[in-house]
Amino acid sequence: MQNLFEHRRGIDPAQRRDYLHYLARQRGPMIHALMLAATLAYGAAVAVSTLLRPGLLPLWLRMAPLLPLLLVAMATGRVRRPQPLRALALLCVLLLEIGINLNSFGHAPTAPTGVMPGLLLPVASSVIWLGRGDFILAMLLCVLGPLPLLLFGSADQMQILQYLVYMAIAVLLSAVLRAFMERTLFEQFQLEQQLRERANTDDLTGLLSRNRFLELARLALNDIRRRHRHACMLYLDADHFKQLNDDYGHAAGDAALVALATAMRSQLRPTDLVGRIGGEEFALLLPGLDLLQASGRAERLRLAVRAIQRPDGPLTVSIGIVECNYGVETIEALLVRADQAMRQAKRNGRDRIVGAYGR
């Protein structure tokens, strides 16, 4: 049982924020449906109560919470962000508690049947709360909501005690139901995160996969053009890599690629992008750098890679650099030009850098 309530301990604030947004997307439709059902149920309860035992308050006053309940339910159908959903859900419970008091005013409360709707609220709403604070506040509303009917009505102490016992059972059941659902959703969230991360990164090197690199680079390139900034693309290829695999096996080749990826990561700024394009080929997008500055970065990278030892000698790379055009050049066209510059570096003898200005 302890593990059931402690499964989210140790997660970082960023992951917690992502999880709240995930919950909002997952539970949004359910919250919307439950609020619509609660609104209809309240309207039906008022109608039936009026037919069976007319209260002291006029019908229009007892029906007054119906319109705001309907507006709140409709609003949840359009909201998928955590904070508005949390506020709307709590507002719905508050309106229902007000409605229960209005509809029961003037009737002798025979506990617990006189406050049965209030007893149902904790269990019925247990699955909609996104955060622990929301759940605690909602349970307090559920517990305190029917108390005016008992304290200021004709209920005796035994009836009040009976109500509190039943409400304690309802809140405990709600806590267990919420914990089970939250645990299931959190495990699903973690699994989806892992699958998304595997889809976006290369399994061997941990760098961006080709598709993810192109996606992010395309967005970065649009931002670079909008701000009229410089940017350069580096295309990098490990020299004589096929020979390494043939002579020493793929394990040696994999180790070289992992070391190469580590060297590239050590040279990155937060705004840089690096991805494995395929095999032993990699691409780096360097926003804010012109060709001269990018060439200096590329030289430092080349020297850092050369310090890595393969079984047959130092690991070397050939690097092509191109500067981004300010026109309508696509990221794919930019990669093609960088690839051509890299191939020229290969033809010039490998372990070197070839740069080309935009055209």
N, C-alpha and C positions, 0 to 999 in steps of 0.2 A: 504493500500500500504506500509506503514511503516513496518508493521509486516512481509511483504513479504521479506524485505531485512535485517531483524534483527533476523531471526530465529536461527542463530548460535552463538549469543552472549552468553557468560557465559560458553561455553564448555571449558574443561581443555585441556592443550597441548597434553596429551596422546590421548584423544578422538579425537582431531583434526587430529593428525597423523594417527590414525586408519581410520578416515573418508576419508582422502586423499588416502590411500591405497585401501579403499573400492571403491571410485570413479574411481581409475585407473583400477580396475578389471571390474567394471560395464561399464565404458565408453570406455575402450580400444578397443573392437571390433567395436564400432560405429566410433571412431576416425579413425581407420584403414580403414573402409569402406568409410568414407567421404573423406579421403585423396586420396584413389584410384579413387573415383569419380571426385575429383578436378583435378587430374592428367589427366584423360581421357578427362575431359571437356576442360582443357587448350590445350591439343593436338588438339582436334576438333576445338576449337576456332581459333587457329593459322592456321589450314588447310583451314577453311572457309574464314578467313580474307585474306589469300593469294590468293584464287580464286577470291574473290570479289573486293579487292582493294590492290594490292601489295604495301608493304611499302618501305621506303627508306633503311631499314636494310635488310641484306640477310636472307634467310629462316633459315640457320643453326644457326644464332645468336638468332633469335626469338624462335627457338626450344631448345636452350641451357638449359633453366630451366627445361625442361621435364625430363631429366635423373636424376638430383638431387631430383626432386619431386617424381619420381618413387622409388628411393632409400629410401627416407624418409618415403613414404607410406609403403614400404615393412618392414622397421625397426619397425614401429608401430605395425605390426602384431605379433612381437615377444616380445614386451615390455609390462609389466604390473606394472611397478613401477612408482610412481608419477613424480619424477624429470625428467627422460628421456622422458616420454610422454609430459610433459609440454614443454620441450625444442624442441622436434620434431614438436609439433603443432605450436609453434611460428615460427620455421624455415620454415614450410610449408606456412604460411601466408606471410612471408617475400619473399619467392621464387615466390609466386603467384603475389605479388605486383611488383616485378622486371619484371616478365613475362608480366604483363599488360602494363607496361611502354614500354618494348621492342616491344611488338606487336602493340602498338598504335603510336609509334614514326613516325613522318612524316605525320600523318593524322591530319586534322583540327578537334579539339575536339568540337563537338556540344553538350555542356553540357545539361542535364546530360547523354545523350545516349553515348557520347564518352568515358565516364568513368563508364558505367553501370556495368561491372564486379567488379570494386572497390566498388560500392554501394551494390552489392549482398554479398560481403564477410562478413560484420559484422553479418548479419542475418544468413547466411549459417553456420558460425562458432560459433554461440552463445552458442550452447549446449555442446561444447567440452572442455571448459576451466575448469580446476580443481580448480583453486584459483582465488580470486578477483584480485590479482596482474597480473596474466596471462591475464585475461579478459581486464583490463585497458591497458596493454601494446599492446595487440592485436588490440584493438580499435584505439589506437594511430597509429599503423601501417596502419590500414585500412583508417584512415582519411588522413594521410600524404602521403600514397603511390601514389595516383593519382595526387597529387598537382603539381608535375613537369610537367605533361602533360598540365595543365591549366596555370601555371605561366610562363612557357617558351615556350608555344605554342601561338596560335592566339586567345585564349579565352579572352573575355572582362570581365570587372568587374561584369556585370550582370550574366554572365555564372558562374563565380567563386562563387558568392553569391548563385546562384541557387544550385550549387553543394554542398556547405556547408549546406544549408537548408535540402536538401535530405539526406545528410550524417548524420546530426544530428537526423533526423527521424529514419534512419536505426539503428544508435547506440542506441537510446532510445528503439526501438523495440527489439533489441538484448538483452539489459539489462533486460527487462521485461521477455522475453522468458527464459533467463538463470536463473533468480531468481525463476520463477515458477518451472523449472526442478530441480534446486538445492534444493528447499524446499521439493519437492516430494521425491527426493533421500535421503535427510537428515532424513526425517520422516521414510522412509523405513529402513535406516541404524539403527536408534534408535530402531525400532521395532525388527529387526533381532538381535540386541545386547541383547534386553530384553528376547527374546525367547531363545537365546543361553545361557544367564545367568541362566534362569529358568531350562534349560536342564542340566546345569553343577552344579547346587547347589540344596541342599535340601530346599524345601519350608519352612519347619518349623524352622529349626535351622540355615539356611544360610551357613552351611558347604558344602564341596564338596559332590556331589552325589556319589554313589558307583562306577558307571562306570567312572566318571571323575577322582575320586581318583585313581582308578586302572590304568587309562591311564597315569596320571601324575607321579604316583609312579613307573610305569614301566620305564618311561624315566629317572627318578631320579636314579633308581637302576642301569641302564646301565652306567650312568655318575659316580656313586659311585664306580662301579667295575673298570671302566677305570682308575680312579684315585687311586685305591687301598685304599679307605677310609673306616673307620668304619661306620656302620649304624645299627639302631635298629628299630624294629616294635613294637608298643604298640597296644594291643587289649583290649578294655575297654567295660565293660558292667555294666549298672546300676543295683544295687541289689534290689530284691523284687519289681521290677517295675510292674509286673502283679498285685500284691496285691494293689499297689497304684492306678492303674486304676480301679480295681474292687471295692475298698472301697470308693474312692473319685471322680471317674469319669475321663474321658479322658482329660478334661480341666486341671486337676491337673497334669496328666502325661505329657501333652504337656508343661506346665509351667516348670516342672522339667527338661525336655529335653532342653528347651531354656536356662535355667540357667546353665545347664551342658555344653552346647556348648559355652556359654559366658566364663565360667571358663577355658575351654580348649583353647579358642582363647587368653586369657590373658597370657597363658603360652608358646605361640608359638614364635619361631624365624622366621625370613623371609624365611629361607630355609626349614622349617618344612611343612609337609602336614598333614591335618586332614580331615577325611570324615566320613559321617554317612553310615555305612555298611548295616544297616537294623534295624528297631525297635529301641531298646535302646542300640544298639551295635555301637561302633565307633573304628576307626583305626587311628593311628598316625605314620608317617614315620619320623624318626629323623636322618638325615644325619650327619656324622662327630662325632657321639657319640658311645662309646663302651658300653657294658652292665652295667658296674658300673656307668658311667655317666648318662645313660638313666634311671637307677633305681633311682638315685637322682632326676631327672626330674619327674619321675612317682610319687615319694613320695610327692613332692611338689604339684603335680596335685591332688593326692588323698586327701591331707589335704585341698586344696582349694575347692574341691567338697564337702567335709564333712562339710564345713562351710555353705552350702546351706541347708535351712530348708524345708523339706516336711511337709505336714499336720500331718504326724504321726511320725516326727522326722527328724534327719539329713539325707541328701542324701548321700549314699555311693556307691562306685564302686569297682569292682574287675578288676585287671589289669594284663594282661599277657605280658611279654617282651621277645623277642627273638632277638639275634644278627644275622645280615645278613651274609650268607656264601659268600665266594669269588668265588664260583664255578658258576654253571649254574642254581641255584635255581630261580624259577620264583616268581613273586610277589604273585601269588595265593598260591604257596607252603609256602611262608613266612607267609602269613596271616593264613594259616591252623595251622602252628606251634605256632603262637602267640595266636590263638583261643584256642588251646589245653592248653597252659600255663594259659590263663584266666580261663578256666574251672577247672583247678587244684586249682586256687585261690578260686573259688567258693566252691570246695569241702573242702578246708582248713578252711572255715568259713566266706568267703566274707570280704569285706572292707580291702583288702590286695593285695600285689603284689607278683607275682611269675615270676622269670626270668629263662631263659634257654639259654645256649650257642648254637651256630650253630653246626650242625652235618651233 
